[in-house]
Amino acid sequence: MRIQDMMGLGPKSAEMLAHAGIATVDDLRNAGSIGAFVAVKKTGQPASLNLLWALEGALTNQPWKEVAKRERTRLLLALDLVER
């Protein structure tokens, strides 16, 4: 399976991740949604929180909109800890 074939991700997301050094599904799993999101941001790419929701959704096989509703607070707190 390719990154762009995962739920909620497509060619644009895969391109952003590849630019951040995350080229395979295993790379994404190893980085986790927070790590991958931070890696994309560090490259200077315009990463919105929708990408974070999509990454978490891809890793947990959930639609990104459900992730945004149910996991928003947990993900934002985890992101804040990593970015400090």
C-alpha atoms as one frame of an Amber mdcrd trajectory, in Angstrom:
protein
   0.000   0.000   0.000   1.147   3.517  -0.775   0.570   6.534   1.459  -1.793
   8.100  -1.074  -3.940   4.936  -0.927  -4.579   5.285   2.801  -7.950   6.578
   3.975  -8.130  10.367   3.801  -4.756  10.866   2.129  -3.992  11.502  -1.506
  -1.182  12.510  -3.826  -0.777  15.982  -2.292  -0.471  14.601   1.231   1.951
  11.927   0.025   4.046  14.604  -1.674   4.157  16.724   1.477   5.173  13.717
   3.551   7.833  12.625   1.058   9.295  16.138   1.166   9.567  15.639   4.945
  11.343  12.289   4.522   8.272  10.109   5.072   7.975   8.059   1.894   6.312
   4.807   2.939   3.395   3.654   5.055   5.908   2.167   7.491   7.666   5.544
   7.725   4.312   7.152   8.540   3.449   4.509  11.135   6.853   4.951  12.765
   6.508   8.736  12.860   2.898   8.712  14.030   0.445  11.433  13.131   2.007
  14.056  15.399   5.574  13.309  14.333   4.653  13.315  10.662   2.724  16.573
  11.002   5.627  18.262  12.785   8.069  16.955  10.159   5.942  18.435   7.371
   5.711  21.780   9.179   9.497  21.859   9.685   9.961  21.765   5.910   8.076
  25.047   5.651   5.113  23.557   3.853   1.673  24.985   4.621   0.341  22.236
   6.898  -3.102  22.927   8.292  -4.670  21.002  11.132  -6.751  19.175   8.517
  -3.540  17.358   7.586  -3.116  16.276  11.210  -6.687  14.961  11.304  -6.127
  13.157   7.996  -2.866  11.591   9.173  -4.472  10.304  12.367  -7.452   9.061
  10.376  -5.194   7.238   7.933  -3.330   5.541  10.770  -6.500   4.567  12.652
  -8.704   3.918   9.616 -11.193   6.653  10.493 -12.581   9.510   8.394 -10.679
  12.722   9.144 -13.902  14.518  10.085 -14.532  11.953  12.834 -10.969  12.376
  14.060 -11.465  16.150  14.148 -14.575  15.698  16.305 -13.442  12.920  18.635
  -9.662  13.267  18.889  -9.150  17.008  18.462  -8.293  17.856  22.062  -5.979
  14.864  22.556  -4.102  15.581  19.322  -3.776  19.300  20.009  -2.424  18.652
  23.511   0.061  16.107  22.156   1.110  18.526  19.409   1.617  21.287  21.967
   3.891  19.045  24.040   6.009  18.131  21.006   6.300  21.699  19.759   7.451
  23.117  23.106
